[in-house]
Amino acid sequence: MNGGHDLRWPPPPDGFPRRFGKPRNSAPSTGKPSPPTLPTEVVAAPHGVKLERLITGVGEPVTVFAHGLGHGIAETRPLGSGVRGKRVFFQFRGHGDSGSPPGEWDYGDLARDVRAMADMTGATHALGVSLGAGALCRLLAETPDRFAKVVFFLPAVLDRPRPDAARAKLADLLEAINSGDVTAVANAVVDEIPPSLRNGSSGWAYVRQRINNLMNTGLSTGLLTLPDQIPVPNKELLKAVTAEALVIGCLGDDLHPSSVAVELAEVLPDATLHIYNRPSVLWHERLDLRERVSTFLNS
């Protein structure tokens, strides 16, 4: 796709803008105001990977935000809107303008990305979404006392492989992105939107911006094997974690089973669990989610 600006799939409702152009670190529309666009920077991390980051806020504490597979700074920024202190948003390797070292990667590599961002900024708090939650689990399994507070939003997998259907769905999305199959990517993105909102302006805006991000910036082939991997060899390693934790899951999300959130909260020594009663949390429960995260991290 040449720049993504002429995409016509899916056809928009009459009168809805037909062009892309929304800044990449501004979250796709969910019917709520998006944070203003701010310039990112690419920094050379100590482990030899260049990582794109955005730092907002000042003072203490410092919180690092780790996004999900195929997402990025745009999707984690709303989660930090009420969090005090300095907020460090970044793109994992293979995403956005971050580097793509050769070879296939595992959760150990992603954990090194999180650790690098945290160490470079002196972060004492961390939040991980989906893939980012897995990377955070791996980091804590290796260094149980690294953070004082951690948030796991929609953890997807711990020490057992994902169900076959979930693994296939993620693998298909990554392959479609790398092959340039816009229709397949669009179909996957539409599935992220609650059915009742798919034909509204916010739904169409979300589809367009997600496709624009995914197809314009691409994802590295180093990510292709991640759907088959697990973050930690044994969840019992997390029993040594000293951080206070908040674990947030939801019902009805095949890619992020609530059972994984329950398992994680049970194994962590000091964890609070909250399960929303329906999927698409950022669409249905955005305000409550932001307040829940900020209340925990700010206390």
CORCOR-V216431 format. One record per residue. PHI is phi in whole degrees, -180 to 180 (none if undefined). BURIAL is + if it has 9 or more other C-alpha atoms within 8 Angstrom, else -. D_FIRST is the distance of its C-alpha to the first C-alpha in whole Angstrom. Layout:
phi->{PHI & PHI}
burial->{BURIAL & BURIAL}
d_first->{D_FIRST & D_FIRST}
This chain:
phi->{none & -87 & 83 & 82 & -82 & -109 & -62 & -123 & -115 & -75 & -65 & -75 & -61 & -54 & 87 & -86 & -54 & -106 & -125 & -83 & 133 & -69 & -57 & -72 & -96 & -102 & -63 & -54 & -64 & -122 & 86 & -119 & -61 & -92 & -63 & -65 & -76 & -131 & -71 & -96 & -136 & -108 & -120 & -87 & -81 & -59 & -89 & 90 & -112 & -82 & -125 & -82 & -144 & -137 & -114 & -128 & 75 & -141 & 82 & -106 & -78 & -107 & -120 & -102 & -115 & -114 & -86 & -94 & -63 & 78 & -112 & 179 & -56 & -56 & -80 & -93 & -58 & -61 & -70 & -102 & -63 & -107 & -86 & -76 & 84 & -86 & -119 & -113 & -104 & -148 & -107 & -60 & -50 & 81 & -121 & 54 & -96 & -72 & -72 & -132 & -59 & -65 & 94 & -90 & -115 & -130 & -66 & -63 & -65 & -66 & -62 & -66 & -64 & -63 & -60 & -61 & -63 & -67 & -68 & -68 & -114 & 71 & -68 & -111 & -122 & -149 & -133 & -126 & -111 & 54 & -55 & -63 & -66 & -64 & -63 & -68 & -60 & -63 & -60 & -73 & -65 & -84 & -138 & -62 & -106 & -68 & -121 & -90 & -140 & -140 & -123 & -113 & -107 & 57 & -60 & -108 & -160 & -121 & -115 & -125 & -59 & -62 & -59 & -55 & -64 & -68 & -62 & -65 & -64 & -67 & -62 & -63 & -64 & -63 & -67 & -65 & -63 & -73 & -92 & 81 & -81 & -63 & -63 & -64 & -64 & -61 & -62 & -67 & -66 & -58 & -65 & -78 & -99 & -56 & -51 & -69 & -111 & -69 & -100 & -90 & -62 & -68 & -66 & -63 & -63 & -63 & -59 & -63 & -69 & -64 & -66 & -58 & -64 & -67 & -84 & -81 & -92 & 71 & -135 & -70 & -66 & -64 & -88 & -63 & -92 & -61 & -58 & -92 & -103 & -119 & -71 & -130 & -69 & -152 & -63 & -61 & -61 & -78 & -67 & -89 & -64 & -96 & -71 & -76 & -125 & -121 & -115 & -124 & -130 & -155 & -87 & 82 & -114 & -65 & -81 & -134 & -59 & -62 & -62 & -69 & -62 & -63 & -59 & -64 & -64 & -71 & -84 & -72 & -66 & -134 & -130 & -110 & -112 & -135 & -116 & -75 & -89 & -156 & -77 & 56 & -59 & -67 & -91 & -90 & -129 & -57 & -66 & -63 & -62 & -62 & -67 & -64 & -66 & -68 & -61 & -66 & -72 & -89 & -77}
burial->{- & - & - & + & + & - & - & - & - & - & - & + & - & - & - & - & - & - & - & + & - & - & - & - & + & + & + & + & + & + & - & - & - & + & - & - & - & - & - & - & - & + & - & - & + & - & - & - & + & + & + & + & + & + & + & - & - & - & - & - & + & + & + & + & + & + & + & + & - & - & + & + & + & + & + & + & + & + & + & + & - & - & + & + & + & + & + & + & + & + & + & + & + & + & + & + & + & + & + & + & - & - & - & + & + & + & + & + & - & + & + & + & + & + & + & + & + & + & - & - & - & - & + & + & + & + & + & + & + & + & + & + & + & + & + & + & + & + & + & + & + & - & - & + & + & - & + & + & + & + & + & + & + & + & + & + & + & + & + & - & + & + & - & - & - & + & + & + & - & + & + & - & + & + & + & + & + & + & - & - & + & + & - & + & + & + & - & + & + & + & - & - & + & + & - & - & + & + & - & - & - & + & + & + & + & + & + & + & + & + & + & + & + & + & + & + & + & + & + & + & - & + & + & + & + & + & + & - & + & + & + & + & - & - & + & - & - & + & + & + & + & + & + & + & + & + & + & + & + & + & + & + & + & - & - & + & + & + & - & + & + & + & - & + & + & - & + & + & + & - & + & - & + & - & + & + & - & + & + & + & + & - & + & - & - & + & - & - & + & + & + & - & + & + & + & - & + & - & -}
d_first->{0 & 4 & 6 & 6 & 9 & 9 & 8 & 12 & 12 & 15 & 17 & 18 & 22 & 24 & 24 & 21 & 19 & 16 & 14 & 13 & 15 & 17 & 18 & 17 & 21 & 22 & 22 & 20 & 22 & 25 & 27 & 29 & 29 & 26 & 27 & 27 & 24 & 26 & 25 & 24 & 26 & 25 & 28 & 30 & 31 & 34 & 33 & 31 & 27 & 26 & 25 & 23 & 26 & 27 & 31 & 32 & 36 & 39 & 42 & 43 & 42 & 38 & 36 & 33 & 30 & 28 & 25 & 23 & 21 & 17 & 19 & 20 & 23 & 22 & 23 & 26 & 27 & 29 & 31 & 32 & 33 & 37 & 37 & 40 & 40 & 37 & 34 & 31 & 28 & 25 & 22 & 23 & 22 & 19 & 17 & 16 & 18 & 21 & 21 & 21 & 24 & 24 & 25 & 25 & 26 & 28 & 30 & 32 & 29 & 28 & 32 & 32 & 29 & 31 & 34 & 33 & 32 & 35 & 37 & 36 & 37 & 40 & 38 & 41 & 39 & 35 & 33 & 31 & 28 & 28 & 26 & 28 & 31 & 31 & 31 & 34 & 36 & 35 & 36 & 39 & 40 & 41 & 42 & 44 & 45 & 42 & 41 & 44 & 42 & 38 & 36 & 34 & 32 & 31 & 32 & 30 & 32 & 35 & 37 & 36 & 33 & 31 & 32 & 30 & 28 & 27 & 26 & 24 & 22 & 21 & 20 & 18 & 16 & 16 & 15 & 12 & 10 & 11 & 10 & 7 & 9 & 8 & 11 & 13 & 12 & 13 & 16 & 17 & 17 & 19 & 21 & 22 & 23 & 27 & 27 & 29 & 27 & 24 & 24 & 25 & 24 & 23 & 22 & 19 & 19 & 18 & 16 & 13 & 14 & 14 & 10 & 10 & 12 & 11 & 7 & 8 & 11 & 11 & 14 & 16 & 17 & 21 & 20 & 20 & 24 & 25 & 25 & 28 & 30 & 32 & 33 & 37 & 39 & 42 & 41 & 45 & 44 & 43 & 47 & 47 & 45 & 47 & 44 & 45 & 42 & 40 & 38 & 36 & 35 & 35 & 36 & 33 & 30 & 30 & 27 & 30 & 33 & 36 & 38 & 37 & 37 & 41 & 41 & 40 & 42 & 45 & 45 & 44 & 48 & 47 & 45 & 44 & 42 & 41 & 39 & 37 & 38 & 35 & 31 & 28 & 31 & 28 & 28 & 32 & 34 & 32 & 35 & 37 & 35 & 35 & 39 & 39 & 37 & 39 & 42 & 42 & 41 & 43 & 46}
